[in-house]
Amino acid sequence: MIESIVQNLINALQWGSFYALIALGYTLVYGVLTLINFAHGDIFMVGAYIAFFTATLALTTLGLTGWAALALTIPITMILTAMVGVTLERIAYRPLRRKGANRLYVVITALMCGLILEHANLAILGASRKAFPTLIELEIYHIGGVTITNLNIAVILVTCLVFAVLHYIVTKTRVGMAMRAISYDKFAVPLMGIPLDNIIVITFILGSGFAGLAGLMFAMSYPVLEPYMGALIGWKAFIAAVVGGIGDIRGAFLGGFLLGTVEIMVVAFFPSTLRDLIAFTVLLAILTWKPTGLFGIAKTTKI
Amino acid sequence: MKRSLQCLVFISLTLLLTLPALAANTIKIGFNIPMTGDIPKVGESSKFSAEMLKADINGAGGLEVGGKKYMLEFIYEDNEAKAESAVTTALKLIERDQVLAMIGPNSSKQAVPAGQVADDNRTVMVTPWSTNPDTTYDRPWVFRAAFLDPFQGPVAVNFAVKQFNAKTAAVLYDLSNDYSKGLAEILRDEFEKKMGKGTVLAFESHGTKDQDFSAQLTKIIATKPDFIFLPDNYNQVALIVKQAHQQGYKGQFMGSDAWGSSELMTLCGDDCKGLFFSTHYAAAGATGATKTFIDRYTRKYGYVPDDVAALTWDATRIVLQAIQDTGGLSGKLKKDRKAVLKAMSKIPSFAGITGDMKFDEQGDPVKCAVVVRISDTGDFEFTESVCPE
């Protein structure tokens, strides 16, 4: 019994890591722009595909070993995915912001961008799934009755590292201070000489870059890629971000793990057919008790 | 200017007048298949197989019905592997494209609702791959080319008990898929009937879009079953088998016919080697007409056809056979569809490449099932054949 609880805790940490990584991107953009970037789940999907092509190229054409390929794939995936995020901001969100459009229209634009990414992928690469190549040999450790793989450990560590880096950037650096300032007052801050557009671009670089990293880790853990893989996990990560208190880095991190834990534990102790029913009832109860989420601060205008 | 306009009008009028005359010499068959969505390879196999058949018949001058040659026109519509899209696709084919008969949908998830549409609109539908009894149940217009889950279930159970020497089992299935859920329940009941109550140690489910199965697997592995039943689509099989191995599970899996896609091994790789599943035909070691089909398909498209390809070939040929048996088409759609239905139910026995079959009163074929083993080279090797008594 105790073994299966520990095993499920490890499962929950691994699964929650992905929610947390994606939720961080949602919350970062929301924190600065108060924009819910619904395309984020699909940027994650694009990241997984970029990782797939880079890794395949590195393994076959360049003939690198697994570790070297991984070392090459990580930066390339993050850079290219960040470019996709910035491009979206440039061609879809910035023109609307310039015209002073209501936030609602920007959110709808984001939803459409997500659908465009999904269906562009479907049109270009076709509907058949891609199998992600094995980069590092999987090692399975048995401790008592509990099994854990090197990949599990890597995923959990990477998530904690990403959280630490983002938390440091937002709270300790000048860029982070500018981000927080823009979130506080979008109109006064540019008057102080802070380049609004640059800061927003940096936000998108951070959010999308780490979505790319999440895509890579995800593809390594669940090596079957398809165009719609980002949709459901993206929405659930958004819910995790809201439950944690959207706009707060700590909230997204904890919210992700919370959602992962609830989902896994429901399956572990109840019939698995009831999973989503019970999991989301729990989240609903949390939001009823604290409508702004665990770390959220009440604001008068929200979408 | 005026003259050219007149000329244009004249040409369009002639075209309009001749088109129906041309159309009268073609037979339209609709294909309601998943070309995108969860199981795109299934749709691709169906389409490739049908294209090959069409090229054969049209290349020989067309299909002869009642002394007149008709060209075949196959219309492929994508149902996105969704139940609701399968319904609209069926309506589109029946109403707009005015097809004489419809092939597909393949998976029971789409075939059960689409079967209702075909039956209501009085159009013959033959599903190649659907094994859920509800697809054809009480629907005179709906037929299938595959065996039924109540037949497949016992085949899988008996084989697993004998091969793995199993006393206990666990089941993991897709809750939102009619096929998976229906078969999972049959497997559970059948196993408990054979081995005694409580021998199915875990009966767990997941959603169609799920990618993480760790919690279900932890629960299943903790009960230490002799093997795991996995009546799931091939894309999920790849993830589930890999994750079970990551959790240290070294036991056997027993699969069902939805495993049999040619994409299974690309996605699953080494993890799936040595596993068994029940299916419609075994490509490796086939003989006769089946071998000819496999060789031609492999040469044309570059991979060994899976069971869907073979079943689509059979399903389409049954329909064409029925059309020929009508003894002549009147050109009136309603009447012709009815004639096809009549001819369908009169087909005494049909020699298909997936085995001989004849239809019972529900429109279901009585045919054999095979169990295949995934070899170390990734081929689906024939292990055992089970026929209905």
Interface residues (C-beta under 8 A of the other chain):
Chain A: E3 S4 Q7 N8 N11 A12 Q14 W15 L122 G126 A127 S128 R129 A131 L138 I140 H142 T147 T149 L151 F218 Y222 P223 V224 E226 Y228 M229 A231 L232 I233 E263 I264 M265 V267 A268 P271 S272 T273 R275 D276
Chain B: M35 T36 G37 D38 P40 K41 G43 E44 L175 E204 S205 H206 G207 K209 Q211 D212 S214 A215 Q216 T218 K219 A222 N235 A238 L239 K242 Q246 Q247 G248 E263 T266 L267 G269
